[in-house]
Amino acid sequence: MKGVIMAGGSGTRLRPLTVSLPKPMIPFFGRPVMEYAVKLLKTHDIFEIATTLQYHPDKIINYFEDGQKWGVRIQHFVEDRPLGTAGSVKNAKGFLDETFVVLSGDGITNADLTKAIEFHKQKGSKVTIVLKEVEIPIEYGIVLTDEEGRIQRFFEKPSWSEVFSNLANTGIYIIEPEILDYIEDGNPYDFSKDLFPKLLKEKVPMFGFKMDGYWCDIGDVGSYIKAHRDVFRLGGILDLDLKSPIISRESNISPNAKISQSVFIGSDCEIEDDVEIGEFCVIGDGVKIAKGSKLERAILWSGSFIGKNCELKSCIICSKSILKDYVRVSERAVVGENNLLKDFVEVKAEAKIWPEKTIESGTVIDENIYWGTEVIKSVFWVRGITGDFNQEITPQFAIKLGNSIGSVFDKNARILIGDDYTEKSSVIRKAIETGCQVTGARLYRTRGIILPIFRYIVKDYYDAGIYVRSRGNSIRIEIFDQNGINIDKSLERKIENLFVTCDFRTSSNINFVNELVSSPLEMYFSRLEETFESSKFKGLKVCIVSEDKSIISLFDKISERYGLKTTLISGGSKQCIENLKNMCVQSEYDAGFLIDRQGEHFIMMLGDCTLYGEKLKMLLAWLEMKKFKNKCLILPEFFKAFISDVERILDVPVKYTGNEIRDYMKVVLDEGIDYFFYYDAVSSVMLILEKLAEVKDLIDRVKKLEEVHV
């Protein structure tokens, strides 16, 4: 029997504990937490062990070496990029030539592996998952088994309405080597999300073994603190007898200090007069605690210094941090490594200070501190990233953002970057390019095309996109996925996390930024020609007004291709709008359109009818339904205020999406519509003109809505 310890995770949710340490190396009662996994395997006669490594692998390799110190043999397998839980184990395939046990290097358990292995063999199982009853199943992947223990269903982190079991997947598996053939080579592949559902579908024998004893997945700061407390309370979890204080003989403790019965104190510590160390405190090697300080359920890593009259409660102080006098640190707060907190600093509950900061005297910290003494707010807002040029959005900020974006996408992803051709956008775009390049990202550049067209080019030809635009002194940066949709919240959080932790991917291969081989407008025209019937446009008289010259130029080309008789007016003043309205009322034009400079929104004029805002969007939703032969209108949820008008006038059902732009666009694509008309003035104008006869037929009913004037 062999063992595999998965130790490649970066421990994002444990930051700042894991900024410079892989999660399996964070200290737990004076040893790296992974050491307990090694000892557990050895206890159950498993002496051949593989480790799967990716984040700071040198820290683990240098500490454990070949395992001889622990009486085992360890081989280390390092991934050059994250391969997922199953993928990382597949990476050690050459080592795994017999039944093997997989467990995490960041968990604490006294699971009876011998019993689990016996169960596995008795059932003839190909994969056995060790399960544990939990009170709050929504925090874990849950498993449903039948009476014999055969696995029936999986669900990752369900909501309460989805809970069908209280048996949690502990991440401890017993696996036959032939199962490795089901795991894809070289790609990220997960046990719970990918492999196990596949095995279940193919009816491969899988069983769940319900364990007794203790198990805790150290996934975040709260669980890390809780695991320390559990070891004291429950006993028998580790190879420590904590019925009485464990205090190294090499530490110097004042006889006037008050020490609880439930404490762990490492070697070379100094604890001065009148110090009170309450229950469940764990103090690493070389810690000094000055006179009058009080600790309760606190965890202090090696080499930290606590000044006079400090108060620490249920918090974590990382290695070599210095707390001067009268510092207070509250519940679940974290002071990262090599920090200096001066006199009278107060760190509120759950606040976290990243490493190597200096906090000035009297400062109250109630938010996370990532660098200096400045609290960094969220990078993303409602639509991308916004701020003033050379204030919030500086070239330095943009380089770092480029580092983060380049690191979060696969290194082979084709990323299109563009801007609206203004000077300020160009400066920020170049800085983002630089930041992306050093991560090895493959960048392609286009400039001077409006955002809606940029979205389609990303969707049709690329894996991701970055677009920079400016208005006055304001900069907006939007990031898109392979569908041309603004990235989702989870990807935003990953970029933010990289931005504040600076944990960027680096590459020795720098790719030049490639200009597009084809004209972006030709790419867009190809899309239009596949969608709209050119015969419907010939001879139509249309007036287009926009203050953006690129939009005027675009409609000049569209008119030439589709036979439109178009008057193009560059401007956006009130006088321009009034002139357009008068010309449409006098029937000089079949239709008139005033398009904003971003190319996303517009006003439409047909005769004496002027439409914009919600009523125009409802018309577009009706037209796209007819164009793409859908059964319902698709509108954002805030349109519910207009539902009676929609039902009365258009007499069709409505499908509502979330109000955020990404929610609407995702549903549109899922319904088979290949355009984002709600945020695309140019394609919307084409849709209206193609179906102008139907629009005019509908206009009498639309007029019954409250008239909207410019």
Stockholm file with secondary structure:
# STOCKHOLM 1.0

chainA/1-710         MKGVIMAGGSGTRLRPLTVSLPKPMIPFFGRPVMEYAVKLLKTHDIFEIATTLQYHPDKIINYFEDGQKWGVRIQHFVEDRPLGTAGSVKNAKGFLDETFVVLSGDGITNADLTKAIEFHKQKGSKVTIVLKEVEIPIEYGIVLTDEEGRIQRFFEKPSWSEVFSNLANTGIYIIEPEILDYIEDGNPYDFSKDLFPKLLKEKVPMFGFKMDGYWCDIGDVGSYIKAHRDVFRLGGILDLDLKSPIISRESNISPNAKISQSVFIGSDCEIEDDVEIGEFCVIGDGVKIAKGSKLERAILWSGSFIGKNCELKSCIICSKSILKDYVRVSERAVVGENNLLKDFVEVKAEAKIWPEKTIESGTVIDENIYWGTEVIKSVFWVRGITGDFNQEITPQFAIKLGNSIGSVFDKNARILIGDDYTEKSSVIRKAIETGCQVTGARLYRTRGIILPIFRYIVKDYYDAGIYVRSRGNSIRIEIFDQNGINIDKSLERKIENLFVTCDFRTSSNINFVNELVSSPLEMYFSRLEETFESSKFKGLKVCIVSEDKSIISLFDKISERYGLKTTLISGGSKQCIENLKNMCVQSEYDAGFLIDRQGEHFIMMLGDCTLYGEKLKMLLAWLEMKKFKNKCLILPEFFKAFISDVERILDVPVKYTGNEIRDYMKVVLDEGIDYFFYYDAVSSVMLILEKLAEVKDLIDRVKKLEEVHV
#=GR chainA/1-710 SS CEEEEECCCCCGGGTTTTSSSCGGGSEETTEEHHHHHHHHHHHTTCCEEEEEECSSHHHHHHHHTTSGGGTSEEEEEECSSCCHHHHHHHTTGGGCCSCEEEEETTEEECCCHHHHHHHHHHHTCSEEEEEEECSCGGGSEEEEECTTCBEEEEEESCCGGGCCCCEEEEEEEEECGGGGGGSCSSSCCCIIIIIHHHHHHTTCCEEEEECCSCEEECCSHHHHHHHHHHHHHHCSSSSCCCSSCEECTTSEECTTSEECSSEEECSSCEECTTCEECTTEEECTTCEECTTCEEESCEECTTCEECTTCEEESCEECTTCEECTTCEECTTCEECTTCEECTTCEECTTCEECSSCEECTTCEECSCEEETTEECCCSCBTTBEEEEBTTTBCHHHHHHHHHHHHHHSCTTCEEEEEECSCHHHHHHHHHHHHHHHTTTCEEEEEESCCHHHHHHHHHHHCSEEEEEEEETTEEEEEEECTTSCBCCHHHHHHHHHHHHHCCCCCCSCCCCCEECSSCHHHHHHHHHHHHSCGGGTTTCEEEEEESCHHHHHHHHHHHHHHTCEEEEEECCSHHHHHHHHHHHHTTSSSEEEEECTTSSCEEEEETTEEECHHHHHHHHHHHHHHHTTCSSEEEEGGGGGGHHHHHHHHCCCEEEECSSHHHHHHHHHHTTCCCCGGGCHHHHHHHHHHTHHHHHHHHHHHHTSCCCCC
#=GC SS_cons         CEEEEECCCCCGGGTTTTSSSCGGGSEETTEEHHHHHHHHHHHTTCCEEEEEECSSHHHHHHHHTTSGGGTSEEEEEECSSCCHHHHHHHTTGGGCCSCEEEEETTEEECCCHHHHHHHHHHHTCSEEEEEEECSCGGGSEEEEECTTCBEEEEEESCCGGGCCCCEEEEEEEEECGGGGGGSCSSSCCCIIIIIHHHHHHTTCCEEEEECCSCEEECCSHHHHHHHHHHHHHHCSSSSCCCSSCEECTTSEECTTSEECSSEEECSSCEECTTCEECTTEEECTTCEECTTCEEESCEECTTCEECTTCEEESCEECTTCEECTTCEECTTCEECTTCEECTTCEECTTCEECSSCEECTTCEECSCEEETTEECCCSCBTTBEEEEBTTTBCHHHHHHHHHHHHHHSCTTCEEEEEECSCHHHHHHHHHHHHHHHTTTCEEEEEESCCHHHHHHHHHHHCSEEEEEEEETTEEEEEEECTTSCBCCHHHHHHHHHHHHHCCCCCCSCCCCCEECSSCHHHHHHHHHHHHSCGGGTTTCEEEEEESCHHHHHHHHHHHHHHTCEEEEEECCSHHHHHHHHHHHHTTSSSEEEEECTTSSCEEEEETTEEECHHHHHHHHHHHHHHHTTCSSEEEEGGGGGGHHHHHHHHCCCEEEECSSHHHHHHHHHHTTCCCCGGGCHHHHHHHHHHTHHHHHHHHHHHHTSCCCCC
//
